[in-house]
Amino acid sequence: MQPQVHRKGFSKDFNLMVVGQIISILGSALLRFALSLYVLDITGRADLFAILFAISNIPFLLSPLGGAIADRFNRRNLMVIFDFISSVIVFSFFLLLVGGNTSVLIIGIVMVLLATISAMYAPTVMASIPVLVEDNKLEQANGIVNGIQALSNVAAPVLGGVLYGVIGLKMLVVLSAILFFLSALLEMFINMPFVKREQSEHILPTLVKDMKVGFMYVVKQSFILKCMILAALLNLILTPVFVVGSPIILRVTMRSSDSLYGIGMGLIDFATILGALSIGIFAKKMGIHNLYRWVFITALLVVPMAMSVMPFVLDMGYYPSFILFIFSAVLIAMVMTIISIFVITIVQKKTPNENLGKVMAIIMAVSQCMAPIGQILYGLLFEAFSLKVYVPILFICCAMLLMTVATKKIWRHDELV
């Protein structure tokens, strides 16, 4: 077989998957945003939607099952099936809307069903990337896929808000169903290698056994276990800074206007896109032995973020503190994204294809479990130090410095092959 190392750009199959991802993720993001506005419109209660949103995130615990399925069946076919089922669910919801049979409960059920499919879909995609892309382009490919997800987080509120106001919920739901269906059609043309594995039992006990194999593989492979712990700690320590910390600091501490608050949060979201798309450049200078330097850089960047909310800077006026905070947050978001994609790429290179889906799913599930814990912890810290919000930020700096030392120590003898 002729090597493809010198091919310029990506293969047709990867490009098709990327386009399908753009369409599918956009459809999902638009629908989630539209439903949030609709619930607020019909109930006037933000707390009710917050509860629904939290419940809809529970299915991510099913990611390991999705990983086991991704390793057992044709991943191209799985993506087609998942998008097609999503289209059917959304179109069924549209029929209920037309019949006037909608309620908060039905919306909650729709969100949980779509979140369940998403939990299965994500590890399938992550396990498909190494099959469609050469090793030397894996970081860049992961950056593109992550960048699409980050871009949807930025575009959905803007585009969703406009479409919700112009065409209304019903037409937006139809649009979402069409987007899922188009994504399924595109994915049908992807040519993805697949070798059917032997199956001695019925599918359910086989999948349970596969999940157990996946967990044991992650635990026994110390290198992969270290990567999972690093990803989990990043989600525990840094992710809540942007989800909980930034809104509190910009809105409460700095008392930003609606427009400046939107600009600030938008720039932070945009930074994750830049980080994802620039991984191809930085990956050449990154290695497992110098990863601690990137963690150390993140720790240093937290210092000016803490300074931005110290009394002497706040006394200088609004703009110096706002600019210093956003500048630090943007750089941290970029570096965090680069580290995350680099670590995921290492795991993909180290993991055999038959275990890729399970390993990716386990890492994703464990990492995502850490984010809510960090959000609750930071919520309590920012409330306790509401008059000295720089204290919890300095706590983050200390935690990242400890991570720097730990990262340097635990990967001292590891080599990336």
C-alpha positions as CSV (number, residue, x, y, z in Angstrom):
1,M,0.0,0.0,0.0
2,Q,1.4,3.4,-1.0
3,P,2.1,5.7,2.0
4,Q,0.1,8.9,2.3
5,V,2.6,10.8,4.5
6,H,3.3,13.4,1.8
7,R,-0.3,14.2,0.9
8,K,-1.1,17.9,1.1
9,G,-4.1,18.7,3.1
10,F,-6.6,16.1,4.4
11,S,-8.3,13.2,2.8
12,K,-11.8,13.5,1.2
13,D,-13.2,11.3,3.9
14,F,-11.9,13.4,6.7
15,N,-13.2,16.6,5.0
16,L,-16.6,15.0,4.6
17,M,-16.6,14.1,8.3
18,V,-15.7,17.7,9.2
19,V,-18.5,19.2,7.0
20,G,-20.9,16.7,8.6
21,Q,-19.7,17.8,12.0
22,I,-20.2,21.4,11.2
23,I,-23.8,20.8,10.0
24,S,-24.7,18.4,12.9
25,I,-23.1,20.5,15.7
26,L,-24.7,23.7,14.4
27,G,-28.1,22.0,14.3
28,S,-27.7,20.8,17.8
29,A,-26.4,24.1,19.2
30,L,-29.2,26.1,17.5
31,L,-31.8,23.8,18.9
32,R,-30.4,24.0,22.5
33,F,-30.3,27.8,22.3
34,A,-33.8,28.1,20.9
35,L,-35.3,25.7,23.5
36,S,-33.6,27.8,26.3
37,L,-35.3,30.9,25.0
38,Y,-38.6,29.1,24.5
39,V,-38.7,27.8,28.1
40,L,-37.9,31.2,29.4
41,D,-40.7,32.7,27.3
42,I,-43.4,30.2,28.3
43,T,-42.4,30.0,32.0
44,G,-40.5,33.2,32.8
45,R,-38.3,31.1,35.1
46,A,-34.6,30.8,34.5
47,D,-34.2,28.3,37.4
48,L,-36.5,25.8,35.7
49,F,-34.4,25.8,32.5
50,A,-31.2,25.5,34.6
51,I,-32.6,22.3,36.2
52,L,-33.6,21.0,32.7
53,F,-30.2,21.9,31.4
54,A,-28.4,20.1,34.3
55,I,-30.6,17.0,33.8
56,S,-29.9,16.9,30.1
57,N,-26.1,16.7,30.8
58,I,-26.5,13.5,32.9
59,P,-26.4,11.2,29.8
60,F,-22.7,12.1,29.2
61,L,-22.1,9.3,31.8
62,L,-23.1,6.9,28.9
63,S,-20.0,7.9,27.0
64,P,-18.2,4.7,27.9
65,L,-21.1,2.7,26.4
66,G,-20.8,4.9,23.3
67,G,-17.0,4.1,23.1
68,A,-17.7,0.4,23.4
69,I,-20.2,0.6,20.5
70,A,-17.7,2.7,18.5
71,D,-15.1,-0.1,18.8
72,R,-17.6,-2.9,18.0
73,F,-19.4,-1.5,14.9
74,N,-18.6,0.5,11.8
75,R,-18.0,4.0,13.0
76,R,-19.2,5.6,9.7
77,N,-22.5,3.8,9.9
78,L,-22.8,4.8,13.6
79,M,-22.4,8.5,12.8
80,V,-25.1,8.2,10.0
81,I,-27.5,6.4,12.4
82,F,-27.0,8.9,15.3
83,D,-27.6,11.9,13.0
84,F,-30.6,10.2,11.4
85,I,-32.2,9.4,14.8
86,S,-31.5,13.0,16.0
87,S,-33.3,14.2,12.9
88,V,-36.3,11.9,13.6
89,I,-36.5,13.1,17.2
90,V,-36.4,16.7,16.3
91,F,-39.0,16.3,13.5
92,S,-41.2,14.5,16.0
93,F,-40.9,17.4,18.4
94,F,-41.9,19.7,15.5
95,L,-45.1,17.7,15.0
96,L,-45.9,18.0,18.7
97,L,-45.3,21.8,18.5
98,V,-47.7,22.0,15.5
99,G,-50.3,20.0,17.5
100,G,-49.9,22.3,20.5
101,N,-48.8,19.3,22.7
102,T,-45.7,20.9,24.1
103,S,-44.7,21.3,27.7
104,V,-41.5,21.8,29.8
105,L,-41.6,18.0,30.4
106,I,-41.6,17.2,26.7
107,I,-38.8,19.7,26.0
108,G,-36.8,18.0,28.8
109,I,-37.3,14.6,27.3
110,V,-36.2,15.9,23.9
111,M,-33.1,17.4,25.4
112,V,-32.2,14.2,27.3
113,L,-32.7,12.1,24.2
114,L,-30.5,14.3,22.1
115,A,-27.8,14.5,24.9
116,T,-27.9,10.7,25.1
117,I,-27.2,10.4,21.3
118,S,-24.5,13.1,21.7
119,A,-22.8,11.0,24.4
120,M,-22.6,8.1,22.0
121,Y,-21.7,10.3,19.0
122,A,-18.7,12.1,20.5
123,P,-16.4,9.1,21.2
124,T,-17.3,7.7,17.8
125,V,-16.0,10.9,16.1
126,M,-12.8,11.0,18.3
127,A,-12.1,7.4,17.5
128,S,-12.6,7.9,13.8
129,I,-10.0,10.7,13.4
130,P,-6.9,8.5,13.7
131,V,-8.4,6.1,11.1
132,L,-8.9,8.9,8.6
133,V,-5.8,11.0,9.2
134,E,-2.0,10.3,9.1
135,D,-0.1,10.5,12.4
136,N,1.8,13.6,11.4
137,K,-1.5,15.5,10.9
138,L,-3.3,14.2,13.9
139,E,-2.9,17.3,16.1
140,Q,-4.1,19.6,13.4
141,A,-7.1,17.3,12.7
142,N,-8.1,17.2,16.4
143,G,-7.7,21.0,16.5
144,I,-10.2,21.3,13.6
145,V,-12.7,19.1,15.2
146,N,-12.4,20.9,18.6
147,G,-12.5,24.2,16.8
148,I,-15.8,23.3,15.2
149,Q,-17.3,22.6,18.7
150,A,-15.9,25.9,20.1
151,L,-17.1,27.8,17.1
152,S,-20.7,26.5,17.6
153,N,-20.6,27.8,21.1
154,V,-19.8,31.3,19.8
155,A,-22.1,31.2,16.7
156,A,-25.2,29.5,18.2
157,P,-26.2,32.4,20.6
158,V,-25.8,35.0,17.9
159,L,-27.4,33.0,15.0
160,G,-29.9,31.3,17.2
161,G,-31.1,34.6,18.7
162,V,-31.6,36.1,15.3
163,L,-33.3,33.1,13.8
164,Y,-35.6,32.6,16.8
165,G,-36.7,36.2,16.5
166,V,-37.1,36.2,12.7
167,I,-38.5,32.7,11.9
168,G,-39.7,31.5,15.3
169,L,-39.2,28.3,17.2
170,K,-41.2,25.9,14.8
171,M,-39.2,26.8,11.7
172,L,-35.9,26.7,13.8
173,V,-36.8,23.2,14.9
174,V,-37.5,22.2,11.3
175,L,-34.1,23.7,10.3
176,S,-32.4,21.7,13.0
177,A,-34.0,18.5,11.8
178,I,-32.9,19.2,8.2
179,L,-29.4,19.9,9.3
180,F,-29.2,16.5,11.2
181,F,-30.6,14.8,8.1
182,L,-28.1,16.5,5.7
183,S,-25.2,15.5,8.0
184,A,-26.4,11.9,7.9
185,L,-26.5,12.0,4.1
186,L,-23.0,13.4,3.9
187,E,-21.5,10.9,6.3
188,M,-22.9,8.0,4.1
189,F,-20.2,8.9,1.5
190,I,-17.3,8.6,4.0
191,N,-15.1,5.6,3.3
192,M,-13.8,4.4,6.7
193,P,-11.8,1.2,7.2
194,F,-13.6,-1.3,9.4
195,V,-12.6,-4.8,10.5
196,K,-15.5,-6.8,12.1
197,R,-14.5,-8.3,15.4
198,E,-15.6,-11.8,16.5
199,Q,-18.5,-11.9,18.9
200,S,-19.2,-15.0,21.0
201,E,-22.1,-13.7,23.0
202,H,-25.2,-11.5,22.5
203,I,-24.4,-7.9,21.9
204,L,-25.4,-6.5,25.4
205,P,-23.1,-8.8,27.5
206,T,-20.4,-8.2,24.8
207,L,-20.6,-4.4,25.2
208,V,-20.5,-4.7,29.0
209,K,-17.4,-6.9,28.7
210,D,-15.9,-4.4,26.2
211,M,-16.5,-1.5,28.7
212,K,-14.8,-3.5,31.4
213,V,-11.8,-4.2,29.1
214,G,-11.7,-0.4,28.3
215,F,-11.5,0.6,32.0
216,M,-8.9,-2.1,32.7
217,Y,-6.9,-0.9,29.7
218,V,-6.9,2.7,30.9
219,V,-5.9,1.7,34.5
220,K,-3.1,-0.6,33.4
221,Q,-1.6,1.7,30.8
222,S,0.1,4.2,33.2
223,F,0.8,6.7,30.4
224,I,-2.8,6.9,29.3
225,L,-3.9,7.0,33.0
226,K,-1.6,10.0,33.6
227,C,-3.1,11.7,30.5
228,M,-6.6,11.1,31.8
229,I,-5.7,12.5,35.2
230,L,-4.2,15.6,33.6
231,A,-7.3,16.2,31.5
232,A,-9.5,15.8,34.5
233,L,-7.4,18.2,36.6
234,L,-7.5,20.8,33.8
235,N,-11.3,20.5,33.7
236,L,-11.5,20.7,37.5
237,I,-9.2,23.7,37.9
238,L,-9.4,25.8,34.8
239,T,-12.7,25.2,33.1
240,P,-14.8,26.6,36.0
241,V,-12.8,29.9,35.7
242,F,-14.5,30.6,32.4
243,V,-17.9,29.1,33.3
244,V,-18.3,30.5,36.8
245,G,-15.4,32.9,37.5
246,S,-15.5,35.1,34.4
247,P,-19.3,35.9,34.5
248,I,-19.0,36.8,38.2
249,I,-15.9,39.0,37.7
250,L,-17.1,40.8,34.6
251,R,-20.7,41.2,35.8
252,V,-20.5,41.6,39.6
253,T,-17.0,42.7,40.4
254,M,-16.3,45.0,37.4
255,R,-20.0,45.8,36.8
256,S,-19.6,45.5,33.0
257,S,-22.4,46.7,30.7
258,D,-24.3,44.2,28.6
259,S,-22.3,45.0,25.5
260,L,-18.8,44.8,27.2
261,Y,-19.8,41.6,29.1
262,G,-20.8,40.1,25.7
263,I,-17.6,41.2,24.1
264,G,-15.5,39.9,27.0
265,M,-17.2,36.4,27.0
266,G,-17.1,36.3,23.2
267,L,-13.4,37.0,23.1
268,I,-12.8,34.2,25.6
269,D,-14.8,31.8,23.5
270,F,-13.0,32.9,20.4
271,A,-9.7,32.2,22.1
272,T,-10.6,28.5,22.3
273,I,-11.1,28.5,18.6
274,L,-7.7,30.1,18.0
275,G,-6.1,27.6,20.3
276,A,-7.7,24.7,18.5
277,L,-6.8,25.9,15.0
278,S,-3.2,26.9,16.0
279,I,-2.3,23.5,17.5
280,G,-0.7,22.4,14.2
281,I,1.9,25.2,14.7
282,F,2.6,24.6,18.4
283,A,2.6,20.8,18.2
284,K,5.9,20.9,16.5
285,K,7.5,22.5,19.5
286,M,5.6,20.4,22.1
287,G,6.7,17.1,23.6
288,I,5.7,15.1,26.6
289,H,8.9,16.1,28.3
290,N,8.3,19.8,28.1
291,L,4.5,19.7,28.7
292,Y,5.1,21.0,32.2
293,R,6.4,24.3,30.7
294,W,3.0,24.9,29.1
295,V,1.3,24.2,32.5
296,F,3.7,26.6,34.1
297,I,2.9,29.3,31.5
298,T,-0.8,28.9,32.4
299,A,0.1,29.3,36.1
300,L,2.0,32.6,35.3
301,L,-0.9,33.9,33.2
302,V,-3.3,33.5,36.2
303,V,-1.2,36.1,38.1
304,P,-2.3,39.1,35.9
305,M,-5.8,37.8,36.0
306,A,-5.7,38.0,39.8
307,M,-4.1,41.5,39.6
308,S,-7.0,42.7,37.4
309,V,-9.4,42.4,40.4
310,M,-7.1,43.8,43.1
311,P,-8.2,47.1,44.6
312,F,-5.2,49.1,43.3
313,V,-6.0,48.1,39.7
314,L,-9.8,48.5,40.1
315,D,-9.2,52.0,41.4
316,M,-7.5,52.9,38.1
317,G,-10.9,52.7,36.4
318,Y,-12.9,50.2,34.5
319,Y,-10.9,49.7,31.3
320,P,-7.4,48.9,32.7
321,S,-8.9,46.0,34.9
322,F,-11.2,44.8,32.1
323,I,-8.4,44.7,29.5
324,L,-5.9,43.0,31.8
325,F,-8.5,40.4,32.8
326,I,-9.6,39.6,29.2
327,F,-6.0,39.6,28.0
328,S,-5.1,37.0,30.6
329,A,-8.3,34.9,30.2
330,V,-7.8,34.8,26.4
331,L,-4.2,33.5,26.6
332,I,-5.2,31.0,29.3
333,A,-8.1,29.7,27.2
334,M,-5.7,29.3,24.2
335,V,-3.0,27.5,26.1
336,M,-5.5,25.2,27.9
337,T,-7.0,24.2,24.5
338,I,-3.6,23.5,23.1
339,I,-2.6,21.3,26.0
340,S,-5.9,19.4,25.9
341,I,-5.7,18.7,22.2
342,F,-2.0,17.7,22.5
343,V,-2.7,15.2,25.3
344,I,-5.7,13.7,23.5
345,T,-3.6,13.3,20.4
346,I,-0.9,11.5,22.4
347,V,-3.5,9.1,23.7
348,Q,-4.8,8.4,20.2
349,K,-1.3,7.6,19.0
350,K,-0.7,5.3,21.9
351,T,-4.0,3.4,21.8
352,P,-4.8,0.4,19.4
353,N,-7.7,1.0,17.1
354,E,-9.8,-1.7,18.7
355,N,-9.7,0.3,22.0
356,L,-9.8,3.8,20.7
357,G,-13.5,4.5,21.2
358,K,-13.6,3.1,24.7
359,V,-10.4,5.0,25.8
360,M,-11.6,8.3,24.3
361,A,-15.0,7.9,25.9
362,I,-13.6,7.1,29.4
363,I,-11.3,10.1,29.3
364,M,-14.2,12.3,28.2
365,A,-16.5,11.0,30.8
366,V,-14.0,11.4,33.7
367,S,-13.0,14.9,32.5
368,Q,-16.6,16.1,32.2
369,C,-17.4,14.8,35.7
370,M,-14.7,17.1,37.1
371,A,-16.2,20.3,35.6
372,P,-19.4,20.4,37.7
373,I,-17.4,19.7,40.8
374,G,-15.1,22.6,40.1
375,Q,-18.0,24.9,39.2
376,I,-19.7,24.2,42.6
377,L,-16.4,24.7,44.4
378,Y,-15.6,27.9,42.6
379,G,-19.2,29.2,43.2
380,L,-18.7,28.7,47.0
381,L,-15.2,30.3,46.9
382,F,-16.3,33.3,44.9
383,E,-19.3,33.8,47.2
384,A,-17.1,33.5,50.3
385,F,-14.5,36.0,48.9
386,S,-17.0,38.3,47.1
387,L,-15.0,41.3,48.3
388,K,-11.6,39.8,47.6
389,V,-12.2,37.8,44.4
390,Y,-8.5,37.7,43.7
391,V,-8.1,35.2,46.5
392,P,-9.7,32.2,44.7
393,I,-7.9,33.2,41.5
394,L,-4.5,33.1,43.4
395,F,-5.7,29.7,44.7
396,I,-5.9,28.6,41.0
397,C,-2.4,29.9,40.4
398,C,-1.1,27.8,43.3
399,A,-3.0,24.7,42.0
400,M,-1.5,25.1,38.5
401,L,2.1,25.5,40.0
402,L,1.5,22.2,41.9
403,M,0.4,20.7,38.6
404,T,3.6,21.9,36.9
405,V,5.7,20.1,39.4
406,A,3.6,17.0,39.2
407,T,3.6,17.0,35.4
408,K,7.4,17.3,35.2
409,K,7.8,14.5,37.7
410,I,5.3,11.9,36.4
411,W,6.4,12.2,32.8
412,R,10.1,12.3,33.4
413,H,10.7,8.8,32.1
414,D,8.0,8.6,29.5
415,E,8.7,8.8,25.7
416,L,6.2,9.6,22.9
417,V,6.4,7.1,20.1
